[in-house]
C-alpha cells in the first residue's frame, strides 16, 4: 500500500488508460479519499485517452486557473487576486468555485484525466492525501530557495509537508477555543473554566431549564472529528493510542456530559454553526467553536460574551484548521503559480487578506500584530496557533476520521461503551496509520 500511494500521477493515468491491473490502484486511492465507487468507476470510463492541456496561449498572457471552495469568497481574498492581476498585467487568474463537499471528487477526476487547475486551495487535513497520490507539484526546491519556512507556525507548515517534501504553503489558519456567556456567568457567580474538572462543575451550575451548560458539534462528519480530537489530545492520547485508557477517558468525559444533561444529545446532529446558534440564542452558556464565528456574534448576540482557551485535561491542546495553497502536478505554469503564491505571503498583502476576511495568520510575526492582539477574543485564537495540532495523519485520514466519528457517535448515543467504541475504532485506525 505504501508503494502504491507513492506512485506518481503519470503512472496512475498510464494505468487507467492502458487497462492493466494497475487500474485497481487508482480505485483504491479514490476510495481512500472518500470518493464513491460509482464515481471512481465513472472517472475510469472517462479516461480512455485524455491529454494534458495548457492554461493560456502561446505568446500571450498566461492564464492561471484557480480552484477554491470559498462561497461566498471574502472581500480580502478577492482583492488579493485582483490586486495581483493589476500588478502583473501579463497574468490572468481564472477562478472557479467548487462546493467544499465536491472538491475532493473534482480533484480526483482531474488527476485521472490530467485536467487540473494551476493553483488550488485545499483544506489542510486533505493536503497530504493529494500529495501522496502524486496530484501535487513538489515545491521543495522552490521553498528552499524562498527561505521563509521558519516564518510559519509548525502546525500549519507541517500540514503542507508529506514524506519530508513540501507541496504547498499555508493560506490561512484557524483553531478552536471556548466561548462563554459573561452575563450568565456573572449571574451564577462562576468564572471561565481552565480545566476539565472546572468545565464540568461550571456546566452543572449553568445548566437549568431551557439552557445547557455547554454546546459543541459531534456530528458524523469532519466537523465532529475536528471538535472531538482536542479532547483526545488533552487526555494525553492520540489516534495511534485510540484504545488506551487515556483515550477512553476523553470519550467518557463527553458521554458523561450528555448523560447528565449538560450537553444536548442533539449535538450528535449539530454542525459547528448549529452549536454556535444555540449559544447565540442563550440555550447554551458555553460553546466550543472557531474564530470565524466572531462576526456573527458581534452582530447577533444580545449579551456580553468572551473567549478563553479550551480547558485542559492532562495537557492543553487545540486543533488546526484552515486552508493551504497548492500547485497541481499537471500545471504548465508552475513558475507563474509559485510567483503568485509567494506574492500572497508578502506581509502587506497577507495582512490585508487575513484581517479583512476575519481569518487567522499562519505566520508567527503576523499573529503578534495589533490587528490580532488588541481584540481580547481574537487574540485567544491567535495565541493558540503556536500549539494547535494539524490533522497530518497521511493519505488514509478520511477513513480514519470516519472511524473516529463512528466511535464517538455510538458511545454518546448509548449504543455501546466508550471503551468498546474505541476498541472497534482502533481495529480500523491502526492499520491505516501503519500504511
Secondary structure per residue as TSV (DSSP state, phi and psi in degrees):
chain	resnum	aa	ss	phi	psi
A	1	X	-	360.0	-38.2
A	2	X	H	-61.5	-46.9
A	3	X	H	-63.6	-35.9
A	4	X	H	-62.8	-43.5
A	5	X	H	-66.1	-24.3
A	6	X	H	-92.3	-4.7
A	7	X	S	-64.9	145.8
A	8	X	-	-84.3	172.4
A	9	X	H	-63.2	-33.6
A	10	X	H	-61.0	-39.0
A	11	X	H	-66.6	-37.4
A	12	X	H	-62.6	-50.1
A	13	X	H	-63.5	-40.9
A	14	X	H	-60.6	-42.2
A	15	X	H	-63.4	-41.6
A	16	X	H	-66.2	-44.0
A	17	X	H	-73.5	-33.7
A	18	X	H	-85.0	-16.3
A	19	X	T	75.9	15.9
A	20	X	S	-72.5	179.5
A	21	X	T	-60.8	-18.6
A	22	X	T	-63.9	-12.4
A	23	X	H	-55.3	-32.6
A	24	X	H	-60.8	-34.3
A	25	X	H	-60.7	-45.9
A	26	X	H	-63.8	-41.9
A	27	X	H	-59.5	-42.4
A	28	X	H	-61.7	-42.2
A	29	X	H	-68.2	-41.1
A	30	X	H	-61.3	-44.7
A	31	X	H	-67.3	-35.2
A	32	X	H	-64.8	-28.3
A	33	X	T	-91.2	7.7
A	34	X	T	94.8	4.9
A	35	X	-	-76.9	139.7
A	36	X	-	-68.7	156.3
A	37	X	H	-63.1	-35.0
A	38	X	H	-68.5	-39.2
A	39	X	H	-67.3	-38.9
A	40	X	H	-63.1	-41.7
A	41	X	H	-63.3	-36.8
A	42	X	H	-64.1	-35.6
A	43	X	H	-63.6	-46.0
A	44	X	H	-60.2	-40.6
A	45	X	H	-66.0	-29.5
A	46	X	T	-85.9	-3.2
A	47	X	-	-105.7	39.3
A	48	X	S	-68.5	-27.0
A	49	X	S	-176.9	53.0
A	50	X	-	-75.3	158.1
A	51	X	-	-132.3	154.5
A	52	X	-	-70.8	149.8
A	53	X	-	-122.7	155.9
A	54	X	-	-110.0	137.7
A	55	X	S	-77.6	141.2
A	56	X	S	83.1	172.3
A	57	X	-	-121.5	153.3
A	58	X	T	-60.8	128.1
A	59	X	T	82.9	-7.7
A	60	X	S	-112.4	-171.8
A	61	X	-	-57.9	145.5
A	62	X	E	-85.9	128.5
A	63	X	E	-101.0	120.6
A	64	X	E	-100.6	117.6
A	65	X	E	-84.7	129.6
A	66	X	E	-123.2	129.0
A	67	X	E	-112.2	136.3
A	68	X	E	-149.3	176.0
A	69	X	-	-120.9	21.0
A	70	X	-	-78.1	106.8
A	71	X	S	-145.6	105.0
A	72	X	S	-78.5	149.7
A	73	X	-	-75.8	144.9
A	74	X	-	-70.3	155.0
A	75	X	H	-62.1	-35.5
A	76	X	H	-66.0	-40.8
A	77	X	H	-65.6	-44.8
A	78	X	H	-65.1	-37.1
A	79	X	H	-66.5	-34.1
A	80	X	H	-58.4	-45.0
A	81	X	H	-68.8	-46.8
A	82	X	H	-63.6	-43.1
A	83	X	H	-63.8	-35.7
A	84	X	H	-67.4	-41.9
A	85	X	H	-65.9	-35.7
A	86	X	H	-65.1	-38.5
A	87	X	H	-79.2	-17.7
A	88	X	-	-133.1	79.7
A	89	X	T	-59.7	-20.2
A	90	X	T	-83.0	-0.8
A	91	X	E	-117.3	130.0
A	92	X	E	-117.2	128.0
A	93	X	E	-104.7	118.0
A	94	X	E	-102.5	105.2
A	95	X	E	-94.1	135.9
A	96	X	E	-126.4	128.4
A	97	X	E	-97.2	128.6
A	98	X	-	-121.6	131.9
A	99	X	-	-52.2	141.7
A	100	X	H	-51.2	-45.1
A	101	X	H	-66.3	-19.5
A	102	X	H	-101.2	-11.6
A	103	X	H	-63.8	-41.3
A	104	X	H	-59.0	-47.1
A	105	X	H	-63.2	-40.9
A	106	X	H	-63.0	-40.3
A	107	X	H	-67.9	-38.1
A	108	X	H	-64.4	-43.4
A	109	X	H	-62.3	-43.7
A	110	X	H	-66.3	-35.0
A	111	X	H	-65.0	-38.6
A	112	X	H	-70.2	-36.9
A	113	X	H	-101.4	2.9
A	114	X	T	57.1	38.8
A	115	X	-	-119.7	68.8
A	116	X	-	-112.5	161.7
A	117	X	-	-75.5	-176.6
A	118	X	S	-91.6	-24.9
A	119	X	E	-140.2	142.0
A	120	X	E	-138.9	143.4
A	121	X	E	-98.7	121.1
A	122	X	E	-119.1	138.1
A	123	X	E	-59.9	129.1
A	124	X	G	-60.4	-28.7
A	125	X	G	-71.2	-15.0
A	126	X	G	-89.8	-8.9
A	127	X	H	-60.2	-47.8
A	128	X	H	-65.9	-29.7
A	129	X	H	-61.3	-46.5
A	130	X	H	-75.7	-30.9
A	131	X	H	-65.0	-42.0
A	132	X	H	-65.7	-32.9
A	133	X	T	-86.3	2.6
A	134	X	T	83.2	17.4
A	135	X	-	-84.7	-16.2
A	136	X	B	-111.7	149.3
A	137	X	-	-72.3	137.7
A	138	X	-	-76.3	115.2
A	139	X	-	-105.9	18.5
A	140	X	H	-57.1	-46.1
A	141	X	H	-67.2	-40.8
A	142	X	H	-63.4	-42.2
A	143	X	H	-65.3	-40.1
A	144	X	H	-62.3	-43.3
A	145	X	H	-67.7	-33.4
A	146	X	H	-67.2	-42.9
A	147	X	T	73.4	26.0
A	148	X	-	-109.4	5.7
A	149	X	G	-53.7	-42.0
A	150	X	G	-74.3	-4.5
A	151	X	G	-75.3	-14.5
A	152	X	B	-102.7	151.0
A	153	X	-	-60.8	148.8
A	154	X	H	-64.7	-36.5
A	155	X	H	-61.1	-56.7
A	156	X	H	-59.1	-40.1
A	157	X	H	-67.5	-41.7
A	158	X	H	-59.8	-31.0
A	159	X	T	-67.9	-15.9
A	160	X	T	-95.8	-0.1
A	161	X	E	-108.5	137.3
A	162	X	E	-138.6	127.4
A	163	X	T	52.5	43.8
A	164	X	T	66.1	14.5
A	165	X	E	-118.5	151.4
A	166	X	E	-99.9	132.3
A	167	X	-	-124.2	22.3
A	168	X	-	167.1	-171.3
A	169	X	E	-140.1	140.1
A	170	X	E	-57.7	138.6
A	171	X	E	-93.5	-51.3
A	172	X	E	-159.9	169.0
A	173	X	E	-134.3	162.5
A	174	X	E	-153.8	173.3
A	175	X	-	-158.2	-172.1
A	176	X	E	-114.8	149.4
A	177	X	E	-149.0	-173.8
A	178	X	E	-112.5	117.9
A	179	X	E	-83.9	144.1
A	180	X	E	-141.9	149.0
A	181	X	E	-87.0	105.1
A	182	X	H	-61.7	-35.9
A	183	X	H	-66.9	-45.1
A	184	X	H	-66.6	-36.2
A	185	X	H	-63.7	-44.6
A	186	X	H	-64.9	-41.4
A	187	X	H	-63.0	-36.5
A	188	X	H	-87.2	-7.2
A	189	X	T	70.2	36.4
A	190	X	-	-122.1	161.1
A	191	X	-	-114.8	161.0
A	192	X	-	-57.5	134.2
A	193	X	-	-72.5	146.4
A	194	X	-	-118.6	-12.2
A	195	X	B	-131.6	168.6
A	196	X	H	-62.2	-41.3
A	197	X	H	-60.9	-42.0
A	198	X	H	-69.4	-37.8
A	199	X	H	-61.1	-42.9
A	200	X	H	-65.6	-48.6
A	201	X	H	-68.2	-36.5
A	202	X	H	-67.8	-41.8
A	203	X	H	-61.2	-37.7
A	204	X	H	-61.5	-44.2
A	205	X	H	-69.1	-26.6
A	206	X	H	-93.9	-13.1
A	207	X	-	-79.8	126.6
A	208	X	B	-151.0	-178.2
A	209	X	T	-55.9	119.9
A	210	X	T	84.8	-4.4
A	211	X	B	-132.9	121.6
A	212	X	B	-88.9	151.3
A	213	X	S	-70.3	-20.9
A	214	X	B	-154.7	145.7
A	215	X	B	-139.8	147.2
A	216	X	-	-162.1	168.3
A	217	X	-	-95.3	126.3
A	218	X	-	-128.9	34.0
A	219	X	-	-69.7	156.0
A	220	X	S	-82.0	74.0
A	221	X	S	-160.7	179.9
A	222	X	H	-61.6	-26.9
A	223	X	H	-62.4	-38.8
A	224	X	H	-67.3	-43.3
A	225	X	H	-60.8	-42.9
A	226	X	H	-56.0	-38.1
A	227	X	H	-86.4	-25.3
A	228	X	H	-80.0	-38.7
A	229	X	H	-56.0	-39.0
A	230	X	H	-58.1	-35.0
A	231	X	H	-66.5	-39.6
A	232	X	H	-61.2	-47.4
A	233	X	H	-66.8	-39.7
A	234	X	H	-64.7	-25.4
A	235	X	T	-77.5	-8.3
A	236	X	T	93.0	14.0
A	237	X	-	-111.9	175.2
A	238	X	-	-151.7	-177.4
A	239	X	G	-66.8	-27.0
A	240	X	G	-79.6	-7.0
A	241	X	G	-126.5	37.1
A	242	X	T	-64.4	-19.7
A	243	X	T	-105.9	15.0
A	244	X	S	-78.8	161.8
A	245	X	H	-55.7	-36.5
A	246	X	H	-63.6	-43.4
A	247	X	H	-64.8	-42.2
A	248	X	H	-60.0	-39.0
A	249	X	H	-63.4	-34.3
A	250	X	H	-66.3	-47.5
A	251	X	H	-68.6	-40.4
A	252	X	H	-63.4	-32.9
A	253	X	H	-57.9	-44.7
A	254	X	H	-75.4	-35.0
A	255	X	H	-58.2	-42.6
A	256	X	H	-62.9	-40.0
A	257	X	H	-58.0	-43.1
A	258	X	H	-71.0	-43.9
A	259	X	H	-59.8	-36.6
A	260	X	T	-87.2	1.1
A	261	X	T	75.3	20.0
A	262	X	S	-88.2	-22.0
A	263	X	B	-131.8	128.6
A	264	X	-	-64.7	140.5
A	265	X	G	-65.4	-16.6
A	266	X	G	-68.0	-10.8
A	267	X	G	-59.6	-21.4
A	268	X	G	-68.0	-16.6
A	269	X	T	-112.1	-3.3
A	270	X	-	-87.7	127.5
A	271	X	-	-77.7	174.4
A	272	X	H	-63.0	-33.1
A	273	X	H	-66.3	-36.8
A	274	X	H	-65.1	-40.1
A	275	X	H	-63.5	-42.8
A	276	X	H	-73.0	-28.2
A	277	X	H	-62.9	-38.8
A	278	X	H	-61.8	-39.7
A	279	X	H	-67.6	-45.4
A	280	X	H	-63.2	-35.1
A	281	X	T	-80.2	3.0
A	282	X	T	59.2	34.0
A	283	X	S	-97.5	-2.4
A	284	X	B	-144.9	134.8
A	285	X	S	-84.3	-21.1
A	286	X	E	-138.0	158.0
A	287	X	E	-155.2	130.1
A	288	X	E	-82.4	122.4
A	289	X	E	-165.1	-176.9
A	290	X	E	-110.8	175.4
A	291	X	G	-69.2	-18.4
A	292	X	G	-65.9	-13.0
A	293	X	G	-84.9	-11.5
A	294	X	H	-60.4	-46.3
A	295	X	H	-57.6	-42.0
A	296	X	H	-65.1	-38.0
A	297	X	H	-66.3	-42.3
A	298	X	H	-61.8	-32.8
A	299	X	H	-84.0	-36.8
A	300	X	H	-110.4	-26.1
A	301	X	-	-69.2	130.3
A	302	X	-	-102.3	33.5
A	303	X	S	-152.9	167.6
A	304	X	-	-81.9	135.5
A	305	X	E	-139.9	163.8
A	306	X	E	-149.3	177.3
A	307	X	E	-132.0	137.1
A	308	X	E	-134.0	161.3
A	309	X	-	-60.5	156.2
A	310	X	-	-58.1	130.1
A	311	X	-	-57.3	139.9
A	312	X	B	-92.4	149.6
A	313	X	S	-96.1	-113.4
A	314	X	S	-69.0	-23.9
A	315	X	S	-154.9	166.7
A	316	X	-	-87.1	151.7
A	317	X	-	-162.4	155.1
A	318	X	-	-145.6	172.1
A	319	X	B	-119.0	143.5
A	320	X	-	-89.1	129.9
A	321	X	E	-124.1	177.7
A	322	X	E	125.6	-172.3
A	323	X	E	-126.0	161.2
A	324	X	E	-125.7	152.9
A	325	X	E	-85.2	143.3
A	326	X	E	-148.2	160.1
A	327	X	-	-119.7	115.9
A	328	X	B	-59.3	147.6
A	329	X	T	-63.0	-27.2
A	330	X	T	-80.8	-5.1
A	331	X	-	-60.2	136.3
A	332	X	S	-89.5	1.1
A	333	X	-	-133.5	51.3
A	334	X	H	-61.3	-41.9
A	335	X	H	-60.9	-48.7
A	336	X	H	-65.0	-39.0
A	337	X	H	-65.1	-41.4
A	338	X	H	-65.9	-38.5
A	339	X	H	-59.6	-41.4
A	340	X	H	-64.1	-46.8
A	341	X	H	-61.2	-42.7
A	342	X	H	-58.9	-42.6
A	343	X	H	-62.5	-38.3
A	344	X	H	-65.2	-17.1
A	345	X	T	-95.3	-1.5
A	346	X	S	-61.9	138.0
A	347	X	H	-49.0	-46.0
A	348	X	H	-66.7	-43.4
A	349	X	H	-67.2	-45.5
A	350	X	H	-64.4	-42.6
A	351	X	H	-64.0	-44.0
A	352	X	H	-59.2	-45.5
A	353	X	H	-63.5	-51.7
A	354	X	H	-65.5	-44.2
A	355	X	H	-67.7	-46.1
A	356	X	H	-60.2	-39.9
A	357	X	T	-96.3	10.9
A	358	X	T	51.0	53.6
A	359	X	-	-113.0	-178.2
A	360	X	B	-115.7	145.0
A	361	X	-	-78.2	153.9
A	362	X	S	-97.1	-5.9
A	363	X	B	-96.8	142.9
A	364	X	H	-63.1	-45.3
A	365	X	H	-63.7	-45.9
A	366	X	H	-65.8	-32.8
A	367	X	H	-63.5	-22.7
A	368	X	T	-92.7	0.6
A	369	X	S	-66.3	149.7
A	370	X	H	-56.2	-27.7
A	371	X	H	-59.3	-26.5
A	372	X	H	-112.2	-13.7
A	373	X	H	-101.6	-24.2
A	374	X	S	-72.0	-35.7
A	375	X	S	-79.7	116.9
A	376	X	H	-62.9	-23.0
A	377	X	H	-84.1	-47.1
A	378	X	H	-63.1	-36.1
A	379	X	H	-62.5	-30.9
A	380	X	H	-60.4	-44.4
A	381	X	H	-69.4	-44.0
A	382	X	H	-60.5	-41.4
A	383	X	H	-71.7	-25.1
A	384	X	H	-75.2	-16.1
A	385	X	T	-64.3	-24.3
A	386	X	T	-64.0	-26.5
A	387	X	T	-121.6	-1.4
A	388	X	-	-61.6	132.8
A	389	X	B	-97.4	133.4
A	390	X	-	-80.1	159.6
A	391	X	-	-90.6	62.2
A	392	X	-	-95.6	72.2
A	393	X	-	-109.6	15.2
A	394	X	-	91.9	-177.7
A	395	X	T	-68.3	-16.2
A	396	X	T	-90.3	9.1
A	397	X	H	-56.7	-39.6
A	398	X	H	-55.8	-42.0
A	399	X	H	-68.7	-39.3
A	400	X	H	-61.5	-46.3
A	401	X	H	-60.7	-40.2
A	402	X	H	-62.0	-38.9
A	403	X	H	-66.7	-37.1
A	404	X	H	-63.5	-44.1
A	405	X	H	-60.8	-44.6
A	406	X	H	-60.6	-37.5
A	407	X	H	-67.0	-52.7
A	408	X	H	-71.5	-30.2
A	409	X	H	-65.9	-46.8
A	410	X	H	-67.6	-38.3
A	411	X	H	-70.8	-44.5
A	412	X	H	-69.9	-31.7
A	413	X	T	-75.7	-6.9
A	414	X	T	82.5	14.9
A	415	X	S	-78.5	-24.9
A	416	X	S	-158.2	171.4
A	417	X	-	-78.0	160.4
A	418	X	H	-59.4	-39.7
A	419	X	H	-63.5	-47.7
A	420	X	H	-66.1	-39.2
A	421	X	H	-61.1	-43.4
A	422	X	H	-76.7	-28.9
A	423	X	H	-63.9	-43.9
A	424	X	H	-64.5	-40.8
A	425	X	H	-62.7	-39.3
A	426	X	H	-61.3	-35.2
A	427	X	H	-62.8	-30.3
A	428	X	H	-86.0	-43.3
A	429	X	H	-73.6	-44.3
A	430	X	H	-62.2	-42.7
A	431	X	H	-63.5	-34.2
A	432	X	H	-68.4	-37.6
A	433	X	H	-66.9	-40.8
A	434	X	H	-65.4	-30.1
A	435	X	-	-88.7	360.0
